[in-house]
Amino acid sequence: MDREIALALEVLRNGGIILYPTDTVWGIGCDATNSAAVKRVYEIKRRADRHSRSDDPAKDCVSRRKKSR
């Protein structure tokens, strides 16, 4: 498993996209500080950029989490 984690980190550091299992579905992940990678996730999910609530995807994620508590 260490090899797979190292490979996933390499993909993320190079602006790539990863898939990862969650409890019920597969997640699509990227480096949230890489705007090109975030844009690619939106393209993969066929969502427009307007779904993002801020210019910083990491802040967007944290904001949503705080609101859900």
Secondary structure, 3 states (H helix, E strand, C coil): CHHHHHHHHHHHHCCCCEEEECCCCEEEECCCCCHHHHHHHHHHCCCCHHHCCCCCHHHHHHHHHHHHC
